[in-house]
Amino acid sequence: MRRLRGAAGRRRERLMGIDVARGIAVLGMFVVHVGVGWEAADGSNALYPVVSGRSAALFALLAGVSIALLSGGSAPKQGKDMGVALWRVVIRGLIMLPLGTALTMLGTGVSVILAYYALFFVLAAPLLWERWKIVAGTAAVLAFAGPVVSFWLRGLATGRGSLAGPVRAVDAYDPLVGWSGEGVVDFLLTGAYPALTWMPFVLAGLAIGRLDLRAVRVRWALVGVGAVLAAAAYGAAWVALSVGGVRERLAGSFTGGIVERYGGQGLDETLSRGLPGTLPVNDWAWLVTAAPHGGSPLEIVGAGGVAMVVLGVCLLVADRLWVVLYPLAAVGALALTTYVGHVVLIWAAERGVFEGTVLWWLTSDLAVSVLVGSLVFATVWRLLVRRGPLEGPLHAVSLWAAKRIP
C-alpha cells in the first residue's frame, strides 16, 4: 500500500497520461513485431491495420513531447538551464545511435527506430527556444513539403538518377552501413523512419509539450484538433482513391519489382497494412494515398491526428483511472527498456537460444511473453526502483555530461 501511495504522489509530479500514451505506442509496436492481438476472419491479425504506422507515429510525437518537458514544458528554461537541457537532448540522441545500431545488427528484421532517434533529437534541439506556434508551423510545412522533397530526391537516387552515384559513395564510406546496413542516407531519406518525413511528428510533439498539458481545455483541444486532422486526411485520401482513376493508375504501376520491394502483396493490402517507411517513386499519385508507414502528406497528417487524440484521451482519463492504467503507464515509463528487451527476445527466439533449457517457455509464444513480461516487469520495477535499467543510466549520463559542457 505504501508503494501505491508513493506511486500516486509521483503521478501528480509526472504527467501519467503521457506514460500511458507511450505505453500504448510500445504495445502497438508489439502488435507489429510479435503479433500481439487476435485473429480476424481472414486469418490476419485484426490489430495490425489499426496500429501499423500509427504506433510509431505516436512514439515519435511523444519523443517531441518529452523533449519539450525536458526543457521546461509550458515554461521553457532560460539561459544556462536551457543550454543544459539542449545538450541533454543531443547527448540522449547520440547514445541512442550505437544502441539502435547494435539492435539492428542483431538481424531480427525489426525496423529499429532508436538509431533514427539520434537524428530526430539533434534536429529538434535548435528549436527548443522557439515559441510553440513557430514549431507547430514548421511541423505543418514539413508534413507537406517533406514527402514531396523525399519523393523527388529518392527518384534521383534510384536507377541511373543523378544522385544514385553520390548516394552509393556515401554508403560505401559510411561505417554504420557496413555494421548494420543502415546509415546516414537511410536516417535522412530512405530508411524505415527517415527524418525528412518523420520530423513533423517530433516537432508537433515539441509544440504540444509547450502547452499547459495539465489544463483540461488543452487536453480536450488535443482530442478535437486531432480528430479533425485525422478525419480530414483519411477522408481526403479515400476521396482521392475513389475518383479520377487514381486507384487504377496505382494498380497499373504496382507491378514487378515494385511489388517485391514493397512486401510482395497486392495494392489494396498494401494500402491497408502499410509500406516500409517510404513511398514508391514510380508515380506521383502515391502522394495522395494515406498508406500506413508510407510517409505521404495525408498519412503524416492522419497518423499525427490519431496520435494527438490518443495523447489527449490518455491525459483526460489517466488521473481518474491511474490504478487500472498503472501497468500500462509503467511500460511507457520504461519504454526504452521494454523496447530493447523485446527486440533481444525476438533475436533469442530466432536463434533458438533458450531451446532445451528451463527458459524454453520465454520464446515458445513470443506474443504472450513480450506482452505479459513487459507489463509485469515494468510494473514491479517502477514500484520498487522507479527509473528503468536503461532509463536510469541514460538520465544520469546525459545530465552529468550536459552540465560539464561550457
Number of C-alpha atoms within 10 A of each C-alpha: 6 8 11 12 10 11 19 17 11 13 18 10 9 11 18 26 28 23 28 28 30 31 28 23 26 25 26 25 24 23 24 19 19 19 21 22 19 13 13 10 8 7 8 13 17 17 17 23 20 15 24 22 28 24 27 23 27 30 27 28 29 28 23 27 24 20 26 31 21 19 25 18 20 18 12 18 19 13 7 11 13 17 19 24 26 24 20 27 26 23 21 21 22 18 17 22 18 15 16 20 22 16 21 22 17 15 15 19 12 17 17 21 23 24 25 26 25 23 21 28 24 18 16 20 19 11 18 25 16 13 14 22 13 13 24 20 15 17 23 19 13 22 26 19 15 24 25 19 15 23 24 13 18 21 19 17 18 14 11 10 13 13 16 16 15 12 16 13 11 14 19 13 11 16 14 17 17 13 13 16 15 22 23 20 17 17 22 20 23 24 19 23 31 23 24 21 28 29 27 29 34 30 33 27 29 30 29 27 25 25 18 14 20 13 12 13 12 17 21 16 15 24 22 15 16 24 20 15 21 23 16 16 23 19 14 17 20 14 13 17 18 12 10 10 11 17 18 14 14 18 13 11 17 19 14 9 9 14 16 11 13 19 13 14 14 13 20 12 14 19 17 15 18 24 22 19 22 25 24 20 18 13 15 13 16 21 22 19 26 28 29 28 27 27 34 28 24 27 26 32 25 28 30 28 28 25 30 30 26 24 25 25 18 25 26 21 14 22 16 10 11 18 13 10 19 26 23 26 30 29 32 28 25 28 24 18 18 27 21 16 15 22 24 15 19 22 19 17 19 12 11 13 14 16 15 9 8 8 11 14 13 18 21 14 13 21 20 16 18 24 20 12 17 26 21 15 15 27 20 14 16 21 17 11 10 18 19 20 14 14 15 13 12 19 14 12 14 21 18 13 13 20 15 9 9 7
